[in-house]
Amino acid sequence: MSSSRISGLCIQELQVEYKSGQVALGQVNLTLPEHGIYTIIGPSGSGKSTLLRAIAGLLPNYTGELLFNGKPVHDKDILVGLVPQNYGLLPWKTVHGNIQVAMKITGAAGGDKAEREARITHWLSSMGIADLADRYPLSLSGGQQQRVAIARAFAILPQIMLLDEPFSALDAVTREALQQIFLDNWLAHPATALFVTHDVDEAILLGQRIIILPAGKADSIEVLDNAAVFGMKHEEKRGSNEFFEQTKRIRKVMQEKW
Ligand SMILES: Nc1ncnc2c1ncn2[C@@H]1O[C@H](COP(=O)(O)OP(=O)(O)OP(=O)(O)O)[C@@H](O)[C@H]1O
């Protein structure tokens, strides 16, 4: 089948070399069906953030093709929600204002002010931060800013969602609570989500497939099917035999390729 007819996100022969001559991504070929969560792990410097930046349209130079349902990913009809590592919130705007700006820029909710306000209220509530609407980002904790960044990404109702280690700064209990909240929200709006994490457990708890980037740019990428764990109740995943087996598989790949 020609790549232009494959549904979902199709990454073909993607290669990124920064101006410094630094090869950030060897050659990436991935076909990711629409409405899935794909977790990405890899050693530091393996190109995880670079992959998200290329899809988000933040890299001027790359070679290869990025298609979503047959159209170039950077087509103006395709909305991409990004949760960057530093949350990317505008410090001079309130929480409400940050989400409002993102919706205006992307044209989400059209020009309908009532619809926009309803959506902002909905996504702030769903992330458990309705009471923070009038606060400024710098007055919030790291965990609260992460929730705002995720609410903002959902509020534009993107087809593609890119999350770069969104829970990295959190303690274990808050992290687990946010993983559950993220999954619930994703079920309400199942975008095609790429979720970078350093945490092997998190990759298994959240991903339908787990993409493992190698340390060497010439080595191949491993993609593990994780449907068995993904289909379980969230609270039952960690204690399951499938979770344990998946951990072993990932450790093996890490020993071979990291
Ligand atoms: N703006 C840049 N200019 C030059 N080289 C860069 C730039 N950004 C990243 N790199 C290099 O590209 C490679 C991949 O970086 P990237 O940030 O994508 O890795 P990563 O897997 O996300 O790492 P980490 O887990 O540490 O966040 C690294 O060798 C990095 O030094």
The ligand as a Gaussian input file, in Angstrom:
#p B3LYP/6-31G(d) Opt

LIG

0 1
 N       19.482000      22.145000      19.025000
 C       20.389000      21.192000      18.933000
 N       21.567000      21.396000      18.286000
 C       22.483000      20.406000      18.168000
 N       22.325000      19.161000      18.659000
 C       21.180000      18.893000      19.312000
 C       20.156000      19.894000      19.493000
 N       19.132000      19.334000      20.181000
 C       19.511000      18.053000      20.441000
 N       20.732000      17.803000      19.924000
 C       21.460000      16.522000      19.971000
 O       20.667000      15.543000      19.319000
 C       20.730000      14.299000      20.025000
 C       19.305000      13.879000      20.414000
 O       18.808000      14.825000      21.365000
 P       17.357000      14.693000      22.022000
 O       17.178000      15.844000      22.933000
 O       16.366000      14.470000      20.953000
 O       17.545000      13.330000      22.853000
 P       16.605000      12.698000      23.985000
 O       16.537000      11.235000      23.703000
 O       15.321000      13.433000      24.063000
 O       17.480000      12.968000      25.278000
 P       17.055000      13.152000      26.824000
 O       16.489000      11.823000      27.273000
 O       18.352000      13.461000      27.509000
 O       16.032000      14.260000      26.909000
 C       21.649000      14.515000      21.209000
 O       22.934000      14.050000      20.860000
 C       21.639000      16.016000      21.396000
 O       22.879000      16.462000      21.931000

